Amino acid sequence: MQADFKVVLDACVLANAGVCDLFLRLAEPPRLYLPLWSADILDEVHRTQTTKLKRPYPPELADYWREQVTCAFPEAEVKGYAKLVGLMTNHEKDRHVVAAAVKGGASLVVTFNLRDFGDADLQPWEITACHPQDYLLTLHSMNPGVVVGKLAAIAQDDGRDLQDLLLHLGKSVPAFASRLLETLGC
């Protein structure tokens, strides 16, 4: 299975380690969607990782993360979108995200900051924005086996049980975690 539905992951999704891990694993074979981002998005992730987290990353770790993610997903980086930024009408600080979506041919932006991506601003470009938990619920409804399998792999890699992982993810994506806990009988 190889899904080619293009989705721009906003910096706030990529900077959330647990949510990012799940989204990136869902983009690995058998992938459920095709992730996209831009250099500006990755720059924002780097700034968040090194200055805005409760426990900031050392700059070398943030650099390593970026190097690894760009190596693992070389097709994800959208280029040549800068000239479109001025055409966007959503929140000024996030216009580059919508411009990258337009240039990359994505019809969805996944973000925790829905207020910066108004429907009226996205509709002319035939783009929608959704919360990470909503897209995770959609992916789970489309292919529950792959989603649960990826979650189980994360739990195993982290040395924890699936219930503990879901409880941890519930801090960021509560509806998704609750649905999975209920579905799995945890």
Steps between C-alpha positions, in 0.01 A plus 500: 500500500630844411267795551596818316258747663714807563482663843699796630607446860526832682794570731286461812431138399862423417629663821276280718726195535233237568256622238781551250627146552157356426442721194840418353456128558162514331683650201744206485414182309225402493435874495155644554578847364785702346643763739609841377681790668726786403834637614308775683294239686813307595667825612202564726524146640869559574425826683230329703720203584789716616321788674132440574471152650496439876817298446662653190709289269869579476555663156697194384202272574260729316741508206523121508119467508469722193773311317335166574148608406613655171704189421209266581248706299693670217181541295328693782670838459303750294712761323419805290201618703639838617336699221158366608526619861379851414182358348394330823248662735521277807692607811817674386741276692351189338459616142813309402326176608206554265734611220694174544173305487399672177840449336520139622150409383375417849133540582548465876704676768525320834550748784422561864454872411171484314423865580784605267348312206147633446270322259444820300877537456552141388191442287626688191794259494282192563692429820364410841666496838437245769618419849751213524259286701232534233736386226628215717139391554444512123810291433393251768153469347658436158755245617481410870747213470782720370437772760491254790805319363698825483389592853607156625841545336544840666402355838745213456781734392429722803490200738144566612165337451248624247262632765774713655594638157137589426463669838809706421369590151169592666664817632522632142237304307241399763214397272728275298655341810158445659362337186797265475489414871130423466542303178787294643320445832779656703 
